Amino acid sequence: MDDSIARNRAHWRADADRWVEPGRRAWAREEPCWGIWSLPESELGLLPDVAGADVVELGCGTAYVSAWLARRGARPIGVDPTGAQLLTAQRLQSEFGIRFPLVQAAGEQVPLRSSSFDLVISEYGAAIWADPYHWIPEAARLLRVGGDLVFLGNAGLLMLCVPDEEDLPARPALLRPQFGMHRMEWPDSDGVEFHLPHGDMIRLLRASGFDILDLVEMRPDPHASNSFPYVTLEWARQWPSEEAWVARRR
C-alpha cells in the first residue's frame, strides 16, 4: 500500500482527543443519524434489517455506528487503523455497556475471514480515508453473497467546490477538475482523502461484484446545522454535500 495508511493513522492519532465528546454524544443516540447534518435513519432508510446480522464497520473511529447496530440486534466488529481511536471506543463501550470486538487494521487490508458478513458499513471512515480501489474489493471479499455495502461521505460535487484553504466554505463554482479525481491532499492537513466521480465509483462497484441499489444525495432540512466550516447550510440546500451508496454483493 502507499503512504496514505501511515499518514492517516498518524493524523487520527494526533486528532483522537477531539472526537471523544462527539463520539459520546453519538453513542447516546437511540436512532442512527447520518452525516454532518445528522439526518435520521427514519428519513433516509439506509440500513437493511440487521437483527442477527454479522456486520463489520470499516474505519469505525469511536465505533458509534457499530453501537447503533448492536442496539438493533446486530453482531458488529469495529475495524480502525488508529489505536487511539479504538481506545476511545473501548471506553465508550464500558460507559454504555455495549460490547463488541474491535480490530486495529486498515480498511484496505482487513484480517477477517472472507464471506463472513451480511453488512459492511462505513460513515466517513474507510469511505473517504481509504483508497476505494483497495477497500471496496476488500468489502466484497468480506461479504457473503447477498450481503450489503453501505457507505457515505462527502459528495463528489462538494469536493469540486471546496477551496484549498481549510476554513473557507464551498463556493457556487467549480474549483478543480472532475476528471482524474481520486487521491486528495489539503495544504492544511497531513491526512489523505479519497473521492471518486460517480462514473468511476459505479464501474468500481460493478467490477468488484456489486449491484448498486441506491445513491442517496443527502439534503439537510432548513433548520439544520453542522460544526464543520467547509460547507454552509445555504450551499447544502442547493447541492448535495453528502452522499450515501447502497450496494449488494452478487
Secondary structure as the mmCIF struct_conf table of DSSP 4:
data_model
#
loop_
_struct_conf.conf_type_id
_struct_conf.id
_struct_conf.beg_label_comp_id
_struct_conf.beg_label_asym_id
_struct_conf.beg_label_seq_id
_struct_conf.end_label_comp_id
_struct_conf.end_label_asym_id
_struct_conf.end_label_seq_id
TURN_TY1_P TURN_TY1_P1 ASP A 3 ASP A 3
HELX_RH_AL_P HELX_RH_AL_P1 SER A 4 ASP A 15
HELX_RH_3T_P HELX_RH_3T_P1 ALA A 16 TRP A 19
HELX_RH_AL_P HELX_RH_AL_P2 VAL A 20 ALA A 28
BEND BEND1 GLU A 30 GLU A 31
STRN STRN1 CYS A 33 TRP A 34
TURN_TY1_P TURN_TY1_P2 GLY A 35 SER A 38
STRN STRN2 LEU A 39 PRO A 40
HELX_RH_AL_P HELX_RH_AL_P3 GLU A 41 LEU A 44
TURN_TY1_P TURN_TY1_P3 ALA A 51 GLY A 52
STRN STRN3 ASP A 54 LEU A 58
TURN_TY1_P TURN_TY1_P4 GLY A 59 GLY A 59
TURN_TY1_P TURN_TY1_P5 GLY A 61 THR A 62
HELX_RH_AL_P HELX_RH_AL_P4 TYR A 64 ARG A 71
TURN_TY1_P TURN_TY1_P6 ARG A 72 GLY A 73
STRN STRN4 ARG A 75 ASP A 80
BEND BEND2 PRO A 81 PRO A 81
HELX_RH_AL_P HELX_RH_AL_P5 GLY A 83 PHE A 96
TURN_TY1_P TURN_TY1_P7 GLY A 97 GLY A 97
STRN STRN5 LEU A 102 GLN A 104
TURN_TY1_P TURN_TY1_P8 GLY A 107 GLU A 108
BEND BEND3 GLN A 109 GLN A 109
BEND BEND4 LEU A 112 LEU A 112
TURN_TY1_P TURN_TY1_P9 SER A 114 SER A 115
STRN STRN6 PHE A 117 GLU A 123
BEND BEND5 TYR A 124 GLY A 125
HELX_RH_AL_P HELX_RH_AL_P6 ALA A 126 TRP A 129
BEND BEND6 ALA A 130 ALA A 130
HELX_RH_AL_P HELX_RH_AL_P7 PRO A 132 LEU A 142
STRN STRN7 LEU A 143 ASN A 154
HELX_RH_AL_P HELX_RH_AL_P8 GLY A 156 CYS A 161
BEND BEND7 ASP A 164 GLU A 165
TURN_TY1_P TURN_TY1_P10 GLU A 166 ASP A 167
HELX_LH_PP_P HELX_LH_PP_P1 LEU A 168 ARG A 171
BEND BEND8 PRO A 172 ALA A 173
BEND BEND9 ARG A 176 ARG A 176
BEND BEND10 GLN A 178 GLN A 178
TURN_TY1_P TURN_TY1_P11 PHE A 179 GLY A 180
STRN STRN8 ARG A 183 MET A 184
TURN_TY1_P TURN_TY1_P12 PRO A 187 ASP A 188
BEND BEND11 ASP A 190 GLY A 191
STRN STRN9 GLU A 193 PHE A 194
HELX_RH_AL_P HELX_RH_AL_P9 HIS A 198 ALA A 207
TURN_TY1_P TURN_TY1_P13 SER A 208 GLY A 209
STRN STRN10 PHE A 210 MET A 218
TURN_TY1_P TURN_TY1_P14 PRO A 222 HIS A 223
BEND BEND12 SER A 227 SER A 227
TURN_TY1_P TURN_TY1_P15 PRO A 229 TYR A 230
HELX_RH_AL_P HELX_RH_AL_P10 LEU A 233 GLN A 238
BEND BEND13 TRP A 239 TRP A 239
BEND BEND14 SER A 241 SER A 241
STRN STRN11 GLU A 242 ARG A 249
#
